[in-house]
Each structure stands twice: as structure tokens, then as C-alpha cells.
Amino acid sequence: MTLPPEGTSISFKNVRYQLRSPIAIYADFECIVPKIPPGQTLNTKSATILYQSHKPCSIGLKIVSDLPQFANLPYEEHFGADSTTWLLKRLLEIEQKYLEYVFFQFI
């Protein structure tokens, strides 16, 4: 083990990445993957040949937090073709609750 010379000090860069976030949201999409007819590309300049597409059919969502209002929330899941829309609406609801919580802490 090599130690730095005596009397030197160390410093950390990007300390913000070491700090805890008040809320962490984990989400997972499940998709149906139908095949695409051969010969389709993304555009005329692309050499990528499409062979399948992803159609979201369900999503799972877990919120992890130390804040009392968000602690111990149950795992949420949604099934259907509108899974993407449901997730975006749910994230906006969570954002609104979080902003209300933070705002009322300072009043």
C-alpha cells in the first residue's frame, strides 16, 4: 500500500454525487416486441435495419425515500397500452406532492 506523503491532504471532486437524494424512483417497463416486416429503416440516411419494435404493456414503480410523506409507499404497477402515459402522470403527481412538502417546510 502506498500512502501519500506526510502533511498532504486530499480533496474530493463532485461531492454532490456522494450526497443522498431525498427521493429515488425506480421504474421498469415491460414490452411486447413484435417483428417488423423486412426492409424498413429509420430514415433514408440510416443503414439500421429494423426487425422489431417495442410496445410498452406494463410498468412497475417503486419510490424510496427517508421523507415521512414518501416513506413506505407500496410498489405500484400498471398494465395496458397507456403505461407510458400513466407513468408520466404519476411522476407529475409525485413531483407536485414533493414540491408541496418542501414548500410547507419553509413557511
N, C-alpha and C positions, 0 to 999 in steps of 0.2 A: 504494500500500500504506500502510495506517495502522498505526503501531506504538503500543503503549501508552506512557503517559508514563514517562520515565526514572525508575528507582528502584522501580517497581512490580513485583510478582511475580504469577505465575499459579498456579493450583492446579487439580487435576483431580478431578472427581467420579466416583464409581463405578469406581475403579481396578480393582476385581475383574473387571470386564468386559474389561480390557485384558490380563489375565494368561492364560497358556496353560493349557489343561486337560490333565491327564495322559493322558486318553483321549478321543477323539472317535469316535462311532459313527454311521455314515451308513447309512440303510436306505431301501429303495424297494419299495413294494408294486405289484404289477400285479394288475388286477382284471378280471373278466368283468362286463359291465354289461348284464344282461338287462332288458328292458322290463317294466313293471308294468301290469296291466290298468287302464284309466282309472277315475277316481273315488275312488281310495284317498287318504287323507290321514294325517298323522302321528297326529292325535287329533281329537276333536270340536271343540276350540277353535282348531285350526290352519287357516289358509287355504292352506297349502302343499299343492300337488297333486303327488303322487309320480308320476313317469313312468319311473324306472329305479332299480335298486338296485346296489350294489357287492358282488361276491362275490370276495374275495381268492383268487387262484390261484397266485401265486408271490411270492417276496421275495428281494431281494439285500441283502447286509450287508457292510460294509467297516469294519474297525477301524483307526484311525490313532492311533499313539502313539509317543512317544520312549522309553517304558519298555522295557527289554530283553525282558521276558517277553511284551510285546504288540506289539513292532515286527515288521514284515514278515509279519504274518499274511495268509494269502491271502483273496481275495474269496470269500464264501460265498453260496450260493443254495439255495433250497428250493422245490420245486414241489408243489402239491397243495392240497386244500381245508383242510388243517390248517396252512397257512402262518402264521397268526396265533399259534396255539399254539406252533409251532416257534420263532418269533421270541421269544416271552416266555420260553420255557425256555432259549433260547440267551442271552438277556440276563441271566437269573439265573445261568447258568454263568459268564459273563464277570464279573459282579459278585462272585461267590464267589472267582474267581481273583485279581481285583484286591484284594479285602479281605485275602486270604491274603498277597499280595505286600506290601501296605502294613504289615500286622501284623508280618510277619517282618523288615521293615526296622528295626523299633524294639525287637526282642528282643536 
